[in-house]
Amino acid sequence: MSQRGPSVLILLATLLLLPVYVSAQQEDATPNPVKWTVKANLKDSARIVIELTAEIERGWHLYSTERVEGGPSPTRITLPPGQSFEISGEIDSPAPQLAYDPNFQVATESYEGSVTFKLPVKSLKPVVGADKIRVQVRYQTCTANICLAPKLLALEATVDGSEAKPVGAKAETSTGNPVTVGTIVSDFEFTDFNGQRHSFSEFRGRAVLLDFWASWCSPCLADIPELKKYHARGLEIIGMNSETIGQKEADAAFLKDAEARAREIVATRGVNWPQSINATSLPVALRFGVESLPAKFLIDQEGRLIGRIEKLSVLDVMAGKLLKSER
């Protein structure tokens, strides 16, 4: 036995370290299908043309600058405030591909391979080659069956025509200890799409599904028909619209556009359960440790967290038991 002891200890140490290694590998494998470069070409002492090029991995597509009702988050290119530059015209880009998008079930415009956007800019003062200009691009990418959350990327270039690398922001992550299975969910408030205030305690005595979703989350939208069936059977659902989940910065224009799309989806797809606006959803998302979408949590009649629902097939079993207990 004494001869086996060290081998057993080594084996246990190896097994304890293994999950950490796998987790790190999974984090590094997060898709990043678009590489951006930016160049600022000085035309004269006041005029600049910014060329923003996206190299898109095969199998992925980048959505155009045109907003589609009920569709994805469009590409938005802006100049952050606090600079002596302003946009002086329309963005010039190649004609996008127009095709039916199974993720959003509408026709969308997108690019594949490589695309360059040209943005005319004027300076409010004479510029020299060493001056720098900052650009922000918010964009969304998808494959034929999955979509990534919209990303906000900041880039900087000098006006002498040299290329620059991104200086963008990292996404926020939740902090603190999330609600654990078996514990009572403490009360929280939210504002619905009609501006009405609600408390979670209003739903006590009923089984509740918290559904964290966003207009850009195609799996979230695909779940709507099944969720309507559960709601018809008596399961209370609270939609937690989370357009800016996992994003460090969200400009007002993006949030306004995203919330408008969310309202269109609710109206056109017959969703008839309460919906929390983004501002009141995010604090609840942090409480539940939500960092990506979709995310669904089932809570029993006493307000106790039953679990996170990864697949609707699991919800069928778990919710069925709760609904039977209400009869």
N, C-alpha and C positions, 0 to 999 in steps of 0.2 A: 504493500500500500504506500509506503514511504517513497518508493520509486515513481509511483504514478502521480503523486501530489503536484510536483512542479508542472507536469504536462497539463493536468486539469486546470491549474491556475492560469496557464498561458492561454488555453482554449477559452476559458471564461472571459479573460481580458480581451481576447480577439472578438468575441461575440458582443461584448459591451461596446466596443469601439465601432463595430460594423454599422449600426443604425446612423451614427453621426456621419460616417463617410458617405453612405447612400443619400442622406438628406442633402449633403453639400453637392453631390453630383446632380440631384434633381433640381436644386436651385440654379446651378450653372446652366442647366438645360432649358431654362425659360426661353421661349421663342423670341427672337429679335429679328424679324424678317426684313426690315428696311434699314438701310444704311444711308445717312444723309450727308451731303457736303454742300458748302455754300461758298460763293464767290461774289465779290462786290466789284463791279467794273465801273470805273470813273469815266464818264463821258465828257464832262467839262467841270468847271468849278462848282457847279450846283446840281448837276444831274448824275444819278447813279442807277445802274441796272443790277439788281441782285439776282443771281442765278442759283436756285435751290434745286439740287438734283437728288432724286430718290432712286437707289438701286434696290430692287425688290426681288427677294428670293423666289425661285421657281415654285409654283404651286400656291403662291400668295398673291393677293391683289390689294392695291391702295385705292381708296375711294377719291373721287374727284372733288372739286370745290363746290359743286352744286348740291344743294340740299334736296333730298327726296322725301316726300311725305311718308311717314312710317318707316323710313329707311335708316341707314347707318349714320354715324357722325361724319360729316364731310371734312375734307382737308381745309384748314384755316391757317393762313399765313399773315402774321401781324408784326408790327414793330413795337417793342415794349416802350412804355412812356419814359420820359427823362432823357431823351436824346434830341439832338438838333437836326433830326431827319423826320420826314413824313412821306407817306405813300402818295404818289402823284398820278396814279392811273390804275387801270384794270390789270389783274394778273394775266399774263399770257402763258398758255400751256397747250400742248397737243390735244387733238380731239380724243376724248376717252372712249372706251368700249361701252356700249349700252347692251345690257343683257339681264335676263331674269335672275334674281339673286335668291337662292333657296333659303339663305339665312334669315332674310327679312320678308320673303314672299312678295317682293315687288321688284320692278326693274330698276337697276342702279347703274351709275356710271363709275368706271374704275380703270386703273392702269395696271399693267403687268410689265415685268422686265426692268425698264428704266424710264424715268420721266423727269424733265426739267421744267420748273416753274420760273418765269421771269417776272420780277416785281420792279416797276419803275418807282424810283425814290428821288425826292429832291431834298437838298440840304438848305437849312435856314441860315447858313453862313458859309463862306468859302471853305472848301475842304482841301486837305493835302493827303498824300498817299498813306501817311502813317495813321490817319484817323480810323477809328473802328466803328462798326455798325452792328447792332444786335438785332437778331431776328428770332421770332418764335413760330413754330409750326405745331399745330395740333392735328393729329391724324388717327385714322383707324385702319387696321388691316385684317383681312379674313382669308380663309381658304374656302373651298366649296361647302364645308360643313362646320367650321369653327371660326370664332372671331375673338380677337384680343381687345382689351379695353382701350379706349382712346388714350393716346399718349401726348404729353406736352413736352416739346424739346426746344431748348434754347441754343442758338448758334451765334458765333461772332466771327466777323471777318474784317480785315483791313480793306480800305477802298483802293488799294493798289492792284487788285486782281488776284492776290494770293488766296489759296484755299485755307479754310479753318476747320477745326474740329469742334464737335458739340461741347457746350459747357452747361448742358441741361441739368434738370432737377431729378432727384430720385423720388420714388413714390413714398407716401407716408405709410407706415404700418401701425397696427393697433398696439396700444400699450395697456398695462394692467392685467388683471386676471379675468378672463372671460367667464360668463355664466357656465356652470358645469351641470351635466345631466343629473337630475334628481333634486336640484335646488329650486326654490321658489323664485320666479322672475319678479324682481322689484318693480314697482309701478314706474311708468314713464309716460310722457305726453308727446303727442305729435299733431301736426297741422295737416289736414287733408287738402286735396286739390281744389276744394271749394273755399278754403280759408277757415274752415271750422276746426276748433281745438278739440282733441279727444284725449282720454286717459286710458291706458291699458286696462286699468281696473274696471272699466265699463264692460269688458268682455269676460269678467270672472263668472264662472259657472258654465262656460262653453269651451269646447276644444277649439284651439286657435292655431293657425299656421301663419308664422311670420315669413313672408316671401320677399327677400331682398332681391331687387332686379333693377335693370336699367334699359333704356331704349336701344343701346348699342349691344346688348347681350342677347345674341341669337338663341342660345339654349333657353334663356328666360322666356322669350317670346314663344318658343316652340311648346313650352309647358302650359300656356294659357288654356287651350281647349280642355286638357285634362283637369286643370284646376277648377274650371267652370263646372265640371261634373262633380267634383268633391264638394264644391260650395253648394250645389243643388241638393246634395245629400245631407247637408246640415253642418258641414265643417266651416267654421268662421275663418276668414282669411283677412289678414291685414297686409296690403302691399306696401313695401318699404322702398320707394323709388330712390335709388342710390347712384345717380349719374356720375358723381365725382369720387366714387369709392377708389381708394388706392392711389389717388392723385394728389401730389403736393400742392399744385397750383391749379386753379380753375378760374379762368377769366370770365367776366360777367357775360360776354357775348356767347361763349360756349354753353354756360349754364342755362341761359335764356333759351337758346336753341334746343338744347337737350330736353329741358322741361316741356317745351312746346311739343316735341316729338312724343314724349311720354304721355301727354294728354291726348294726342291724336290716337295713340295705340289703345289707350283705355276706352276712348269713345268709339273707335271703329271696330274693335274686336269684342265688344259687348262685355267688358269687365265691370261688374257691378258690386265689388266690395271696396271698402275704404282704402285710399291710397295716401300714404304719408309723403310730403314733399321732401326733396333732397336734404334741406337744411335740418329737418327734424329726424330724418332717417339715420344720418351719419353718427350721431351720438349713440344711438341704439346699436348700430353696426359695430362700433367700438366695444360696446358692452358684451356683445356676443362673439367678438374676435373675428368678425368678417373682414377679409382682405381681398376676396375675389368673388365673382358671381358666376353662376347663380348660387344662392345660399338660402336654405329653408329650414325653419326650426318649428317643431311641433310641441305645443304646450297643452297640458291637460286642463280639466275644468277647475282645478284648484290653483292653477297658475304655476305648476311645476314643469320644468323643462324635461320633455321625454327624450329628445335627441335631435340631431341635425339630419335632415333628410337628403341623402345623396341621390337617390333615384325614386321616381314616383311609384315604382312597384313596391318599394318599402313603405311608402306612405299609405298605400292601399291596405296593407295589413295593420299598421299601427293606428291609423285614423279609424279604421273599421271597428276596432275594439273600443276606442273612446266614444264613437258615436253610438254604439250599442248600449254603452253604460249610461247614456243620457236618456234613453227611452224608459 
